């Protein structure tokens, strides 16, 4: 009887340890996903910025003059995407640390507000891109 109780306690302890480990690994995967998204935003922003500068400095002056104002706004869009990527990276690190502490304190509760804010920012940049494409 005592052996089965000890075995049951060991099984519960092992399950608790694995659950705790799983929570930390999920938190790390989430951080890495935010990091990938952040690097993608920054890379795409740099590409947009540099490509618009290239078009502005290209040999075909007539096209450059015709697109001058539109290229300037695409440069700003690229810079904005780089800043959004940097802000996302900083937020991801802070969020990772907050979740880590809550997991350790066993007091984790999902908070959807940051997700809504991030979604709103990406939607704003997406709408800005669509407007720029159609009005360009």
C-alpha positions as CSV (number, residue, x, y, z in Angstrom):
1,X,0.0,0.0,0.0
2,X,2.8,2.4,0.9
3,X,4.7,1.6,-2.3
4,X,1.7,2.6,-4.4
5,X,1.3,5.9,-2.6
6,X,5.0,6.7,-3.1
7,X,4.7,5.8,-6.8
8,X,1.6,8.0,-7.1
9,X,3.5,11.0,-5.5
10,X,6.4,10.4,-7.8
11,X,4.1,10.4,-10.8
12,X,2.4,13.6,-9.7
13,X,5.7,15.3,-9.1
14,X,7.0,14.2,-12.5
15,X,3.8,15.4,-14.2
16,X,4.1,18.8,-12.4
17,X,7.8,19.1,-13.4
18,X,7.0,18.4,-17.1
19,X,4.1,20.8,-17.1
20,X,6.3,23.5,-15.6
21,X,8.9,22.8,-18.3
22,X,6.3,22.8,-21.0
23,X,5.1,26.2,-19.9
24,X,8.6,27.7,-20.0
25,X,9.3,26.2,-23.5
26,X,6.0,27.5,-24.8
27,X,6.9,31.0,-23.5
28,X,10.3,30.7,-25.3
29,X,8.7,29.6,-28.5
30,X,6.3,32.6,-28.3
31,X,9.3,34.9,-27.8
32,X,11.1,33.4,-30.8
33,X,8.0,33.9,-33.0
34,X,7.8,37.5,-32.0
35,X,11.6,37.9,-32.7
36,X,11.1,36.4,-36.2
37,X,8.2,38.7,-36.9
38,X,10.3,41.7,-35.7
39,X,13.3,40.8,-37.8
40,X,11.0,40.3,-40.8
41,X,9.4,43.8,-40.3
42,X,12.7,45.4,-40.0
43,X,14.1,43.6,-43.0
44,X,11.1,44.5,-45.1
45,X,11.2,48.1,-43.9
46,X,14.9,48.4,-44.9
47,X,14.2,46.8,-48.3
48,X,11.3,49.2,-49.0
49,X,13.4,52.2,-47.9
50,X,16.5,51.2,-49.9
51,X,14.5,50.2,-53.0
52,X,12.7,53.6,-53.1
53,X,16.1,55.4,-52.7
54,X,17.5,53.3,-55.5
55,X,14.6,54.2,-57.8
56,X,15.0,57.9,-56.9
57,X,18.7,57.8,-57.8
58,X,18.2,55.6,-60.9
59,X,19.4,56.8,-64.3
60,X,15.9,57.3,-65.7
61,X,15.4,60.9,-64.4
62,X,11.9,61.2,-66.0
63,X,10.6,58.3,-63.9
64,X,12.4,59.5,-60.8
65,X,10.8,63.0,-61.1
66,X,7.4,61.5,-61.8
67,X,7.5,59.3,-58.7
68,X,9.5,61.7,-56.4
69,X,6.8,62.4,-53.8
70,X,5.5,58.8,-53.8
71,X,9.1,57.4,-53.3
72,X,9.5,59.8,-50.3
73,X,6.4,58.4,-48.7
74,X,7.6,54.8,-49.3
75,X,10.9,55.7,-47.6
76,X,8.9,56.9,-44.6
77,X,6.9,53.7,-44.6
78,X,10.1,51.6,-44.6
79,X,11.5,53.6,-41.7
80,X,8.2,53.2,-39.8
81,X,8.3,49.4,-40.4
82,X,11.8,49.3,-38.9
83,X,10.7,51.2,-35.9
84,X,7.7,48.9,-35.5
85,X,10.0,45.9,-35.7
86,X,12.3,47.4,-33.0
87,X,9.3,48.2,-30.8
88,X,8.0,44.7,-31.2
89,X,11.3,43.2,-30.3
90,X,11.6,45.3,-27.1
91,X,8.0,44.5,-26.2
92,X,8.6,40.7,-26.9
93,X,11.6,40.7,-24.4
94,X,9.6,42.5,-21.7
95,X,6.6,40.2,-22.3
96,X,8.8,37.1,-22.1
97,X,10.2,38.3,-18.8
98,X,6.7,39.1,-17.4
99,X,5.3,35.7,-18.4
100,X,8.5,33.9,-17.0
101,X,7.9,35.5,-13.6
102,X,4.2,34.7,-13.6
103,X,4.9,31.1,-14.5
104,X,7.4,30.9,-11.7
105,X,4.9,32.4,-9.3
106,X,2.2,30.1,-10.7
107,X,0.1,33.2,-11.2
108,X,-0.2,33.3,-15.0
109,X,-3.3,34.8,-16.5
110,X,-3.7,35.7,-20.1
111,X,-3.9,39.4,-20.9
112,X,-5.2,40.1,-24.4
113,X,-4.7,43.8,-24.4
114,X,-1.1,43.7,-25.8
115,X,-2.3,41.4,-28.6
116,X,-5.1,43.9,-29.5
117,X,-2.5,46.8,-29.5
118,X,-0.1,44.9,-31.7
119,X,-2.8,43.8,-34.1
120,X,-4.0,47.5,-34.4
121,X,-0.5,48.7,-35.2
122,X,0.0,46.0,-37.9
123,X,-3.5,46.8,-39.3
124,X,-2.6,50.6,-39.4
125,X,0.6,49.8,-41.3
126,X,-1.2,47.4,-43.6
127,X,-3.9,50.0,-44.4
128,X,-1.2,52.6,-44.9
129,X,0.5,50.3,-47.4
130,X,-2.7,49.6,-49.3
131,X,-3.5,53.3,-49.5
132,X,0.0,54.1,-50.7
133,X,-0.3,51.4,-53.4
134,X,-3.7,52.5,-54.7
135,X,-3.0,56.2,-54.5
136,X,0.5,55.8,-55.9
